[in-house]
Amino acid sequence: MFSDKASFSICPPFVTLFHWDLPQELEDQYRGFLSPLIINDYRDYVELCFKEFGDLVKYWLTANEPFSFADGGYDGGFVGNFAPYRCSPWANCPQGNSATEPYIVAHHILLCHAEAVKIYREKFQATQKGEIGIALVTHWFVPYSKSIADVRAARRVTDFIFGWFADPVVYGDYPKVMRSILGNRLPNFTDDQRKILKGSFDFLGVNYYTGNYASNSPSNAINVSSNTDYMASLTTSKNGVPIGQPTGVGAFFVYPEGLHKLLVYVKETYNNPTIYITENGIGDSNNVTREESITDPQRIDFYNRHLEAVREAIGEGVKVKGFLAWSFLDCFEWNSGYTMRFGLCHVDFQHNLTRTVKNSGIWFKNGLQNK
């Protein structure tokens, strides 16, 4: 694939350097991202990628959804359980610490990111003329009520999920609210680390799928976890009414207003950075017929409404430069396996992986041609 320069000129790829696929050898040697030793190995890895593929790749992502990796792999709460399946014993994991390990892992991912950007800028960017950033995920959190406590809770969750990574790469340190709540459980950056972190991106990638209501909730002093540290209770409905239209993914509801509000929030909070929407999509359960899957009006409606939300944000001065649909085709959806379908193309997993463009794929193509 990397030798096909002609196709790359037509559709420039966004290449993710780390999407949770930690080499088992590094996990066995020093427990992967729990150790600062990962930073040097990651530096060597990305430098090799820049050297070998940089003439073809114009958009690099140092990591995809570091929150999901740190939370899912080392606490197993907000996004579900991912490898290496660590958390506190009270959460039924054989090993781990939900109160500290997510923050250690995230800290090392951020330092890996900063080193990758530093290397790219110093050795490759001038000649390869590409851009480098990081893809961050969050839901949009709506205060459950108009109370000051709930308004603050919604902002606090955003800081703990999105700001956890956005603040360091923009400003060089974690959000103040995280420092205040976590104390010595949150690692510190050295002065030199802050310097290379601050401004370590050409663009921010934003992954968005859904919204939640957030209400203030006291912390649990007994079972301490990164998923309770933000002291908020999250729900997808209010007074029995869901926040949006249900989807095939139980936790995801169609809420395009959240994407618009998130983009404006990023503009206002992080000095109006260049943004690429690096994931946005809707999942179907895999219990429908092939014909029903290919005829997918809900996906067309989803993208129509979310692209309109992006258009509105651009009209308000948000610098969105691109939009990537999740996903091009039905694929293996992490802990959901093949039970969820997010693709614009249907894949027949039972018969030779035959691909068929869905109606949404045709709609998307026509929209791009008529832009």
WOZILIN-V73128 format. One record per backbone hydrogen bond with DSSP energy under -1.0 kcal/mol. NH is the residue of the N-H (numbers start at 1). CO is the residue of the C=O. E is the energy in kcal/mol with one decimal. If there is no record, write none. Layout:
nh=NH co=CO e=E
nh=NH co=CO e=E
//
This chain:
nh=4 co=1 e=-1.7
nh=5 co=3 e=-1.7
nh=8 co=4 e=-1.3
nh=9 co=5 e=-1.6
nh=11 co=7 e=-2.2
nh=15 co=59 e=-2.6
nh=17 co=61 e=-3.2
nh=22 co=20 e=-1.4
nh=27 co=23 e=-1.5
nh=28 co=24 e=-2.5
nh=29 co=25 e=-2.3
nh=30 co=26 e=-2.1
nh=31 co=27 e=-1.6
nh=32 co=26 e=-2.0
nh=34 co=31 e=-2.0
nh=35 co=32 e=-1.9
nh=38 co=35 e=-1.5
nh=39 co=36 e=-1.5
nh=41 co=37 e=-1.2
nh=42 co=38 e=-2.8
nh=43 co=39 e=-2.3
nh=44 co=40 e=-2.1
nh=45 co=41 e=-2.1
nh=46 co=42 e=-2.7
nh=47 co=43 e=-2.0
nh=48 co=44 e=-1.8
nh=49 co=45 e=-2.0
nh=50 co=46 e=-2.8
nh=51 co=47 e=-2.2
nh=52 co=48 e=-2.6
nh=53 co=49 e=-2.6
nh=54 co=50 e=-1.5
nh=56 co=53 e=-2.0
nh=57 co=53 e=-1.7
nh=60 co=131 e=-2.6
nh=61 co=15 e=-2.8
nh=62 co=133 e=-2.7
nh=64 co=18 e=-2.2
nh=65 co=135 e=-2.2
nh=69 co=65 e=-1.7
nh=70 co=66 e=-2.7
nh=71 co=67 e=-3.2
nh=72 co=68 e=-2.4
nh=73 co=69 e=-1.9
nh=75 co=71 e=-1.7
nh=76 co=71 e=-3.1
nh=82 co=72 e=-2.5
nh=85 co=82 e=-2.3
nh=86 co=73 e=-2.8
nh=87 co=95 e=-1.7
nh=91 co=88 e=-1.8
nh=92 co=89 e=-2.2
nh=93 co=88 e=-1.1
nh=100 co=97 e=-1.1
nh=101 co=97 e=-2.3
nh=104 co=100 e=-1.8
nh=105 co=101 e=-2.7
nh=106 co=102 e=-2.3
nh=107 co=103 e=-1.9
nh=108 co=104 e=-2.0
nh=109 co=105 e=-2.3
nh=110 co=106 e=-2.4
nh=111 co=107 e=-1.8
nh=112 co=108 e=-2.3
nh=113 co=109 e=-2.8
nh=114 co=110 e=-2.5
nh=115 co=111 e=-2.1
nh=116 co=112 e=-2.4
nh=117 co=113 e=-2.4
nh=118 co=114 e=-2.2
nh=119 co=115 e=-2.5
nh=120 co=116 e=-2.5
nh=121 co=117 e=-2.7
nh=122 co=118 e=-2.3
nh=123 co=119 e=-2.7
nh=124 co=120 e=-1.9
nh=125 co=120 e=-3.2
nh=128 co=124 e=-3.0
nh=129 co=125 e=-2.4
nh=131 co=58 e=-2.5
nh=133 co=60 e=-2.4
nh=135 co=63 e=-2.3
nh=136 co=205 e=-3.0
nh=138 co=207 e=-1.6
nh=140 co=210 e=-1.6
nh=142 co=212 e=-3.3
nh=144 co=214 e=-2.7
nh=151 co=147 e=-2.3
nh=152 co=148 e=-2.5
nh=153 co=149 e=-1.8
nh=154 co=150 e=-2.3
nh=155 co=151 e=-1.7
nh=156 co=152 e=-2.5
nh=157 co=153 e=-2.5
nh=158 co=154 e=-1.7
nh=159 co=155 e=-2.2
nh=160 co=156 e=-2.2
nh=161 co=157 e=-1.6
nh=162 co=158 e=-2.3
nh=163 co=158 e=-2.1
nh=165 co=162 e=-1.4
nh=166 co=162 e=-2.6
nh=167 co=163 e=-1.9
nh=169 co=165 e=-1.5
nh=170 co=166 e=-1.9
nh=171 co=167 e=-3.5
nh=172 co=168 e=-1.0
nh=179 co=175 e=-1.7
nh=180 co=176 e=-2.5
nh=181 co=177 e=-2.0
nh=182 co=178 e=-2.8
nh=183 co=179 e=-1.7
nh=185 co=182 e=-1.9
nh=186 co=183 e=-1.4
nh=194 co=190 e=-2.4
nh=195 co=191 e=-1.8
nh=196 co=192 e=-1.7
nh=197 co=193 e=-1.8
nh=198 co=194 e=-2.6
nh=199 co=169 e=-1.9
nh=200 co=169 e=-1.0
nh=200 co=197 e=-2.2
nh=201 co=199 e=-1.9
nh=202 co=132 e=-3.3
nh=204 co=274 e=-2.7
nh=205 co=134 e=-3.0
nh=206 co=276 e=-2.3
nh=207 co=136 e=-3.0
nh=208 co=279 e=-2.3
nh=212 co=140 e=-2.5
nh=213 co=235 e=-3.2
nh=214 co=142 e=-2.7
nh=215 co=233 e=-2.3
nh=217 co=231 e=-1.9
nh=224 co=222 e=-1.1
nh=226 co=98 e=-1.3
nh=228 co=225 e=-1.6
nh=229 co=225 e=-1.4
nh=231 co=228 e=-1.9
nh=233 co=215 e=-3.0
nh=235 co=213 e=-2.0
nh=238 co=241 e=-2.5
nh=241 co=238 e=-1.7
nh=243 co=236 e=-2.9
nh=248 co=283 e=-2.3
nh=252 co=249 e=-2.0
nh=254 co=245 e=-2.7
nh=258 co=255 e=-1.3
nh=260 co=256 e=-1.7
nh=261 co=257 e=-2.5
nh=262 co=258 e=-2.5
nh=263 co=259 e=-2.5
nh=264 co=260 e=-2.0
nh=265 co=261 e=-2.3
nh=266 co=262 e=-2.7
nh=267 co=263 e=-2.2
nh=268 co=264 e=-2.5
nh=269 co=265 e=-2.4
nh=270 co=266 e=-2.4
nh=272 co=267 e=-2.2
nh=275 co=319 e=-3.0
nh=276 co=204 e=-2.1
nh=277 co=322 e=-2.5
nh=278 co=276 e=-1.0
nh=279 co=206 e=-1.1
nh=284 co=341 e=-2.6
nh=286 co=339 e=-1.9
nh=293 co=289 e=-2.2
nh=294 co=290 e=-2.3
nh=295 co=291 e=-2.2
nh=296 co=294 e=-1.3
nh=300 co=296 e=-1.6
nh=301 co=297 e=-2.6
nh=302 co=298 e=-2.4
nh=303 co=299 e=-2.6
nh=304 co=300 e=-2.5
nh=305 co=301 e=-2.3
nh=306 co=302 e=-2.4
nh=307 co=303 e=-2.7
nh=308 co=304 e=-1.5
nh=309 co=305 e=-1.7
nh=310 co=306 e=-1.9
nh=311 co=307 e=-2.4
nh=312 co=308 e=-2.3
nh=313 co=309 e=-1.9
nh=314 co=310 e=-2.6
nh=315 co=311 e=-2.1
nh=317 co=314 e=-2.0
nh=318 co=313 e=-2.2
nh=320 co=318 e=-1.6
nh=321 co=275 e=-3.0
nh=324 co=277 e=-3.0
nh=326 co=280 e=-2.4
nh=330 co=345 e=-1.9
nh=333 co=337 e=-3.2
nh=334 co=332 e=-1.2
nh=336 co=333 e=-2.7
nh=337 co=334 e=-1.9
nh=339 co=336 e=-2.1
nh=341 co=284 e=-2.8
nh=344 co=327 e=-1.6
nh=346 co=356 e=-3.6
nh=348 co=354 e=-2.4
nh=349 co=347 e=-1.1
nh=353 co=348 e=-1.3
nh=354 co=351 e=-1.4
nh=356 co=346 e=-2.3
nh=358 co=344 e=-2.4
nh=359 co=294 e=-2.8
nh=362 co=358 e=-1.9
nh=363 co=359 e=-2.6
nh=364 co=360 e=-2.7
nh=365 co=361 e=-2.5
nh=366 co=362 e=-2.6
nh=367 co=363 e=-2.2
nh=368 co=364 e=-2.1
nh=369 co=365 e=-2.3
nh=370 co=366 e=-1.6
nh=371 co=368 e=-1.0
//
